[in-house]
């Protein structure tokens, strides 16, 4: 081959490599998460904001958008397993979910998903006075969703759980005086009670909480390891530069103050559904004032 031919081939190869790099950098990642019942739902604002933060840290070109249809937690997880409608979901972990899906094992709410305060019917608030032990707590009937990990956790700890098929039914049953309390995460309870309105007969029990170790993760399909690596890389960069913790603190520390978390008696129970790979030893990933 002549020098001129060699030069031409090298230029062609360089052009191919350049175009390849441009394609990777310029590729648009379309990342779809489950559309909530209400687009203004405060419970979704932090996970979306954190996901945006993580993706921004990677420098990729992305579009983050909700699914076309409303997807509640159980259906969203099924759709994710089947690579349909969504390619990322945030949810509380358990052993089965980590078998079915790829869990990005960075607790996005630092374990607050397992810190539970109680929505109660006003007529039953007096029943919660003078509780002194977890044995006393087991005398009350919690309301939970049929397919929620929380249900199995409470049952494994000796609670007689009243289950409902859909989330909204839990509050409906509580209004009717069925069941004694609806244990909700501290990151969920305030917007839920606000949505019920001041005229509701449901309110926040003021003195107690349950805690069990668990994590809310971002999940992706087992077939989408590239996206999993991308999100994990972004989260770790946000952890390293402090922006993850800043977003967490600005979002949730005022909430903990508002519900007087520091004044509550907290009963800790076991979580038999907690996967062995949960990074409990990394204190930087958890909010440590819960037990």
C-alpha angles and dihedrals in degrees: 000000000000123000088250091054092048091050091050092050092049091051090050091049091049090051092051091050091047092051090047092053091046090051092053094046093042098043114119115229109209106203117186125194129185114283109234124224088256120031089211093056105140092210090069097045098080097047090049093046091049092048090051090049092051093047091047089055091059095055094226124143106247145163115211113197142157122253118266092246132046109263122190119205101271095045092043091056091050092049090050092052089053094045091241131137096340138045100188132040131173117215145137112284132235136164096269095047090053089052093050098041143026108261118203096216100217109109102232094201094036093245097306089125087077095051104093132192124182135256106202140179108256091233090060100046092097090061090069096062120113098014108162107169146022087256088063090050092054088066089070125080115231122205117225143158119273097239100034120120087226090067093060091043092054092044091051088054094055102266121141098226124203107212132203130191098231134034097240091053090065091066091041091055091046090054088054091054094251112141123005106250144359109222108214131179116258087242091058109035103075099055090042094055091043089054090053089057135220093286093063122109089223121093143158117279103232108211116042145051140180123223130194125167111254141128139227109219139178108252128199132178118284086239094057104068092144091063091044090054091047094053093043091050091051093048092050091050089050089050091050096051095042098244093114092055092043091055092045094049096046090049104042112021091072088050092053090050092048093056093043093241093169091060097051128101107237122206113201120212133181126263110213090178094062109119118235091238093063105127096233093148093063101084092186089071096057140064100238104198098080107090 
